[in-house]
Amino acid sequence: MDVSLFRVTSELGSLFGLAALPVQFVLNVFYGTIVVENEHYIPKNGEPVIVCSNHVNSLTDALLLVTSVSSKKRNFLRLTAKDSQFGRKTFSSWLIENAGTLPIQRRKEHGDQADNSTTMDKLLTALSEGDAICLFPEGMSRFHPTMAPLKTGVARIVSDVLTRNRDNPEFAVTLLTCSLTYVHRWSFRSDVLVSFNPPLKLTVKDTPSLISTPDKPVDFEAIKSLTTFMHAQLSSNTIDSPSWDLVRVAKTAARIYVPLGTRMRLGDWVRVVARFVEGLAKPAEGAGTAAGGEGVAIERQGMKRTVTWNSKAEHRPRGDSIGDGHTELRTLVEGASSTQDTTLRTEAQIFSSSFTDEERERLTRDLSAYQDQLNAIGLKDDRIRQSGTLSSVKILWRLFLRICQTCLFLAIATPGLFLWVPVFATTTYKSEQLKRSGPVWDTHDEVAQTKLVYGLASGIFVWLTAVILTTPIFGLGLFFTIWVVPAWMWLTLRWTEDLIAAFRAAVALYRLLWVSSADLKRLRETREDLRGRVMNVAAEVLGLPKDPEAEFLVVSGEEDDDQPSRWAKHQRGRTRGGWDSALRYFSIRRRRKRDWNETLRWFDATEFPKE
C-alpha cells in the first residue's frame, strides 16, 4: 500500500471515528433499540469491500451504517452524497464533510454537465488499496414500502475495480449487502434492524465475465445478474411490500400469529411480517424477493432466505456490452435500472400453488376489517385475546394499578420534562414544516433526519443553558452539573416512556369496560376464526413454526452464529418469573418492550401516511 495514502486513510479514520460519536449518541436517544445482526460478516481492515444498503430514510441510513460497523472491524467507511449537501453552514453538512464523504454530481441538478470522473477514480483507488466504501444502489431515498429497482452502478464499479486489477488474479473485492428495517422510521423511541447479509467475494480469476480486456468487453448480462442478486439479498431480510395497506394487514396477521408477550428478537419479528407480506401479496403485484434467475438462486428454510450468485452461469447475450474505461458514476443515481428477467417468479407466485387467490383475498380483506374494528374501539388484538378471561372486577383492579403507575411516573418525570419541551417543540415544528413542503414519497423519508439534526441542536442548547443556570444557583461545581443535566434528561426520557405506556394501558382498560359483552364475544369469534386461518397459512404455506411461542422462546434464549451475544438480550416479551419481572421492570438503558410496534406515542401506531 502507498504510504501517503495509508496516512490519509488513517487521518480520515480518526476524523471518521470522532464524527461518529455524536451520531451514535443521537441515534441511541432517538431510536429505542438498534439491533445489528451478523456483524461477523463484515470483512476486516485491509480487505476491499463495497457495503450496499436499501435507501429508505435519507441521511439516517448512512448514519446507521456508520455506527453499525464496529471500529474493530473497519476504522473507516467511505460514503458518497449529492454535492448540494456540501459547503453549507449546517450540522449535517459538517458531518458529511468530516466523515470523508465524496460528492456526487447528479444529472437532476447538473444535467449533461455532471462530471464524476474524479470521485469515481477516488472510489476505485480506495477499493484497490483495501478500503471500504458505502453505496445505495437504489440511487435515491424515498418513502415507499417497495424497494426501487436497483441501478447497475454498483455492479459496474465491481467490474471496474476488478478490471483495474486484472493483472493480479488473487485480487478480490467483497460485496456486502445490508438490509435496513425501521419499524416506524421517523417515530421517537421506535426500533431499527440492521441486518448484514452473507458477503459475496469476487476475485479476478473467478469472475471473467465482469472483467474487461482489450479483446473482450464486459458481459452486460453478468452486470444485470449481479444487480439482481443484490436486490434479492437486500429484500430477503427486510419488509418489501407493494403497498402500505399490505404492510398493515401483514402486521395484523403477525400479531395474531405471535401474540403480545411472545419472547422474540426484532429480526424474527421483521422476518415474520415479511413472510406474511409475501404470502398475502397478489402474484400480479410482484411483491417480495425475486425467486431466482440466471446465476441467482434462493434457498428457503422457514423464515431464512439464502441467496447465492454463480459467476460462471451462462448469460444469454442480448447485444449489450460495457466498454473498458471509467464507469459513469451517474449510473449510481440515474443510470439504467436492472430489469429482472421475465422468468423470475416472486414469492407470492410460488405460494399461489397452495394458497388460492380467493383464499388470499378473503383473508386479506378479513384481517383489514378486523384491524379497522380494533382501531374504532381503540384496542389492541391482545386485549381481545384476553378479554374472555377478564371479569369487570379484574379490569377495574388493573385499571387502578395503571392509574397509580401513571401518576407515579408523571410525578417523577415532570421536572425533567421542562428540559425536553424545547426539544420536542423544535423537532415537531420542523418535521411538520417538512411534511407540508412536498408529496409524501419525497419528504417523509427526511423526517427522521430533520428530527435528529434539530433534536441534537436544541438538546445541546438546553444542556448548556441548564448548566449555566444551575451551577451558580445550587452552588455545584461546573464539572458536576455538566454530567448531571444529561443524566437527568436521560432518566426523564426513560420515565416518560413508562409513563406513556402506563397511560396507554389505562386508556385501553377503560375502553374495554365500555365495550358490550356481545361486541366482545363477536370480536373474539372473529379473532378465533382469523387465528385458525393465519396459523394454517403460516405453517402450511409460509413454512413458519407451528408453535411460534415455544419456537421463539428457545431461539431468543440461545446464542447462534446469526445473532452475536451482545444483541441477544434485545428482545421483547414476558420475563421469566416474579423475581425477574421485579428486577427487570425498569432498565436505565432501554425500555423492556412487550411489542416491537411500540413508540413514544399516546396511541398504537397501525396506520401509514397516504399520498
SULQUILIN-V643319 format. One record per residue. N is the residue number from 0. PSI is psi in whole degrees, 0 to 359 (* if undefined). Layout:
N_PSI, N_PSI
This chain:
0_141, 1_131, 2_319, 3_320, 4_322, 5_320, 6_318, 7_316, 8_320, 9_318, 10_317, 11_324, 12_322, 13_315, 14_321, 15_314, 16_322, 17_316, 18_333, 19_339, 20_307, 21_331, 22_311, 23_322, 24_309, 25_328, 26_319, 27_338, 28_317, 29_313, 30_139, 31_315, 32_129, 33_110, 34_126, 35_120, 36_145, 37_45, 38_335, 39_348, 40_344, 41_121, 42_153, 43_169, 44_141, 45_345, 46_123, 47_132, 48_139, 49_114, 50_123, 51_141, 52_157, 53_154, 54_98, 55_351, 56_38, 57_225, 58_335, 59_326, 60_312, 61_319, 62_320, 63_317, 64_319, 65_316, 66_343, 67_335, 68_111, 69_141, 70_341, 71_337, 72_306, 73_131, 74_356, 75_133, 76_110, 77_127, 78_166, 79_152, 80_156, 81_145, 82_342, 83_347, 84_351, 85_154, 86_13, 87_153, 88_61, 89_161, 90_319, 91_322, 92_317, 93_317, 94_315, 95_314, 96_320, 97_352, 98_8, 99_25, 100_144, 101_139, 102_144, 103_129, 104_119, 105_146, 106_337, 107_323, 108_326, 109_351, 110_219, 111_352, 112_357, 113_128, 114_114, 115_21, 116_321, 117_315, 118_318, 119_317, 120_321, 121_321, 122_315, 123_322, 124_318, 125_316, 126_318, 127_332, 128_8, 129_16, 130_174, 131_135, 132_155, 133_128, 134_153, 135_99, 136_347, 137_338, 138_335, 139_155, 140_144, 141_154, 142_95, 143_146, 144_345, 145_138, 146_138, 147_153, 148_135, 149_143, 150_157, 151_5, 152_320, 153_315, 154_325, 155_323, 156_319, 157_314, 158_317, 159_318, 160_327, 161_321, 162_319, 163_329, 164_28, 165_342, 166_351, 167_96, 168_340, 169_353, 170_137, 171_145, 172_137, 173_131, 174_113, 175_110, 176_150, 177_121, 178_121, 179_133, 180_119, 181_123, 182_315, 183_100, 184_332, 185_3, 186_135, 187_131, 188_23, 189_187, 190_154, 191_138, 192_124, 193_107, 194_110, 195_135, 196_162, 197_131, 198_154, 199_114, 200_120, 201_120, 202_159, 203_317, 204_337, 205_355, 206_62, 207_334, 208_342, 209_0, 210_132, 211_136, 212_166, 213_334, 214_345, 215_121, 216_169, 217_141, 218_112, 219_330, 220_329, 221_323, 222_314, 223_322, 224_319, 225_323, 226_320, 227_321, 228_315, 229_318, 230_317, 231_318, 232_314, 233_318, 234_346, 235_340, 236_27, 237_178, 238_106, 239_104, 240_148, 241_345, 242_157, 243_328, 244_322, 245_323, 246_317, 247_314, 248_319, 249_323, 250_325, 251_316, 252_320, 253_323, 254_327, 255_320, 256_313, 257_91, 258_162, 259_132, 260_347, 261_128, 262_116, 263_155, 264_160, 265_320, 266_320, 267_318, 268_314, 269_316, 270_328, 271_313, 272_318, 273_321, 274_322, 275_325, 276_313, 277_320, 278_329, 279_351, 280_143, 281_141, 282_324, 283_338, 284_341, 285_40, 286_159, 287_189, 288_136, 289_139, 290_355, 291_177, 292_193, 293_111, 294_354, 295_130, 296_145, 297_127, 298_130, 299_127, 300_94, 301_238, 302_342, 303_143, 304_125, 305_118, 306_130, 307_154, 308_129, 309_108, 310_343, 311_11, 312_152, 313_129, 314_128, 315_123, 316_141, 317_13, 318_1, 319_142, 320_164, 321_124, 322_173, 323_168, 324_186, 325_138, 326_138, 327_123, 328_345, 329_343, 330_341, 331_332, 332_334, 333_2, 334_175, 335_134, 336_153, 337_126, 338_115, 339_144, 340_147, 341_345, 342_349, 343_142, 344_146, 345_166, 346_318, 347_323, 348_325, 349_319, 350_337, 351_338, 352_332, 353_2, 354_100, 355_159, 356_321, 357_317, 358_319, 359_312, 360_320, 361_315, 362_317, 363_316, 364_317, 365_322, 366_319, 367_318, 368_322, 369_317, 370_324, 371_319, 372_320, 373_318, 374_324, 375_326, 376_358, 377_35, 378_156, 379_163, 380_323, 381_328, 382_322, 383_320, 384_322, 385_353, 386_332, 387_341, 388_2, 389_121, 390_168, 391_325, 392_316, 393_321, 394_317, 395_321, 396_315, 397_324, 398_318, 399_316, 400_318, 401_324, 402_320, 403_317, 404_316, 405_315, 406_319, 407_308, 408_328, 409_320, 410_317, 411_340, 412_335, 413_313, 414_316, 415_336, 416_335, 417_331, 418_331, 419_340, 420_313, 421_325, 422_311, 423_319, 424_316, 425_312, 426_322, 427_315, 428_312, 429_323, 430_321, 431_324, 432_319, 433_317, 434_326, 435_354, 436_352, 437_185, 438_160, 439_312, 440_337, 441_345, 442_325, 443_341, 444_348, 445_2, 446_314, 447_317, 448_317, 449_316, 450_321, 451_313, 452_309, 453_331, 454_319, 455_315, 456_311, 457_327, 458_318, 459_320, 460_314, 461_318, 462_310, 463_318, 464_316, 465_320, 466_315, 467_321, 468_321, 469_334, 470_309, 471_330, 472_313, 473_357, 474_25, 475_155, 476_150, 477_318, 478_324, 479_312, 480_332, 481_324, 482_329, 483_318, 484_308, 485_326, 486_319, 487_319, 488_321, 489_316, 490_322, 491_319, 492_316, 493_319, 494_324, 495_322, 496_312, 497_329, 498_310, 499_322, 500_317, 501_320, 502_317, 503_318, 504_320, 505_317, 506_318, 507_317, 508_321, 509_317, 510_325, 511_326, 512_330, 513_358, 514_129, 515_155, 516_323, 517_318, 518_320, 519_320, 520_317, 521_319, 522_323, 523_320, 524_320, 525_316, 526_319, 527_321, 528_315, 529_321, 530_317, 531_317, 532_320, 533_316, 534_323, 535_315, 536_318, 537_313, 538_317, 539_332, 540_314, 541_349, 542_23, 543_162, 544_142, 545_330, 546_81, 547_324, 548_317, 549_320, 550_309, 551_335, 552_319, 553_312, 554_320, 555_342, 556_0, 557_156, 558_137, 559_180, 560_333, 561_353, 562_90, 563_149, 564_329, 565_350, 566_350, 567_333, 568_350, 569_80, 570_159, 571_175, 572_188, 573_155, 574_176, 575_28, 576_179, 577_309, 578_318, 579_320, 580_318, 581_319, 582_327, 583_7, 584_315, 585_122, 586_134, 587_327, 588_313, 589_158, 590_136, 591_98, 592_148, 593_353, 594_121, 595_349, 596_356, 597_137, 598_179, 599_68, 600_160, 601_355, 602_164, 603_124, 604_104, 605_353, 606_159, 607_152, 608_144, 609_153, 610_*
